[in-house]
Amino acid sequence: MSQGFYNRRKDSVMKVDRHHDPVIELESRLLSELDFIAQQLRGKITHNVYGNSEGKQSKVITIEYDVRDKK
């Protein structure tokens, strides 16, 4: 094989985006879908982050819909 073949391969090395996080991208897409679902239900969506004194942290999503006043 010619030397030119190897030179071309070095130029086409794939670069890694160190700032791209597929987990964050997936979470964002799923949250958008939940927002859409809440709209379709004519509801209200809330996002909360909770933490305790032991350092545990969690995210909670609530969709409230079909709210009626009791008469």
Helices and strands as residue ranges (DSSP letters): H 3-11, H 22-40, E 44-51, E 57-64
